[in-house]
């Protein structure tokens, strides 16, 4: 599993929310979000920033370019 998918799943689980909740919050279908967590799909850059904002982390953290959340 790639680092983006792994971090996405961990962040969601740490918040205690469902995949559907995150999907609704970031404006994608549940199926699309699930594919992000499985590593089957990657978001476009504009959506990456929305996801980072939702989880209150940096895009670099999501992409594995940094271990610092912010």
N, C-alpha and C positions, 0 to 999 in steps of 0.2 A: 504494500500500500504506500502511496506517495505521501510525503510530509504534509501537503496541503489537506488531503483527505483525512489523514490521521488527526491533525490539529483541529480541523473543523469538527470532527466527531467529539473529540475531548472537550472542546470549548462548549459545545451544545450540552453534553452530558453534565459538565460542571455547573451549567446554568439550570439544569433540571427541566429543560423544555423539550418538546417533541420536534421531530423533523418537520412536521406540518406547521408548527408554530413559527419556526425559523423561516420556512419557505414563504409563509404569509407575510412575515415582517420584511423580508427582502424583496418580495415581489416576483417570486418564481413559483412554478408548480411544485407540489410535493415530489413528484417523480424526478424533476430536474434536480432538486436539492439532494435527494437520495443518491442520485448519480454522482454528485459532487463528493459526497461522503464515501462512496465506493471507489472513487478515483477513476470513474468511467467518463467523466466530463470535467472541464474546467470553465470557470466563469470568464466572461469578457472583463476587461480591465475596469470599466465603469461599475460593474457589479461587484468586483473584488473590493472596491472601496466601501460599498454599501455593507458588505459582509463584515469587513474590518470594523466599521463604525458600530454595527450591531453588537459585535462581541467586545468592543472597546479594546482592540488590539491594532497593531500596525499591519499593513499589507505585507511588509517584509517578514513579520512573524508568521503570518499565514503561509507564505511561500517558502519558509524554511531558510530565508536569507539572514535571519537574526533569531536569537533565542530570547531577546528582550521583547516582552509583550507590547510595549509602547515605544 
